[in-house]
């Protein structure tokens, strides 16, 4: 069996059944990426870090998310990519998007389905999916569109109904659908789309009492489009609008540069709203200036080590601020200005490789 196939099967076994060692797989994956990912190898050599002089996954050099905007972080020829996911947003006033090349979709699919089911469908319910996000056919470079398309095909009872089409949220159609439902539903979408719908319902003094067993999963923030709203306030408004208890509302955190996702609750269970990594991911919180790991209760920047990021970079340094807890992290938002000095220095190391 080819070396890659052996590594792939071992990682999938670890994701699906917990068979194997995270440490061993991490070091083997780093060796594979060091050999195959040209841009990443150049960076590691600049830091004088190679597979021969490290003994722990925490020693593997992280790639800042900014690097995904300027480098093709890929372990295979780009033309072999099955999907290319791109981020939203701009950099330096220009539309420069992160690019994440997916060569083997099995890792993304396995990670996505396993962790979603554990948090959103722990009761094995097959429900109609009502989706406040465009279909994958409209956004073929969106990792979220791919994720939702996968989930609706795998878990929904109706194949999924989309209420955001051609850039427009179809409020009246969704209202009619919610008014007529006699069975529990699973609502999926972005916080921004949900808030738009909730505000229109509030304006019209319309609310719903969805059947017991209904649930809601939202994702993303407001990305500067509008003023941020505290999660507790947002969920209170969801509860009043849809009649879904807060214990049945789950928030998902993911990013273009990662293959795995995080959830802050499990359906039907009271939650302290702590994001927990799946067993195939390690997440640490580092000081934004020194890039050293903070103590429990400390605030810093999230760094993710994702075994399912096989074709790109195992370790991703974000600019997301979080509080470190013993069992996970609480997301606070995005770092700005001087708070990012350490991360900016990390990104600068990559920038110098471009000149």
Secondary structure by P-SEA (a helix, b strand, c coil): ccaaaaaaaaaaaaaacccccaaaaaaaaaaaaaaccaaaaaaaaaacccccccccccccccccaaaaacccccccccccccbbbbbbccccccbbbbbbbbccaaaaaaaaaaaaaacccccccbbbbbbcccccccccccaaaaaaaaaaaccccccccccccccccaaaaaaaaaaaccbbbbbbbcaaaaaaaaaaaaaaccccccccccbbbbbbccccccccccaaaaaaaaaaacccccccbbbbbbcccccbbbbcccccccccbbbbbcccbbbbbccccccccccccbbbbbbbbcccccccccbbbbcbbbbbcccbbbbccccccccaaaaaaaaaaaaaaac
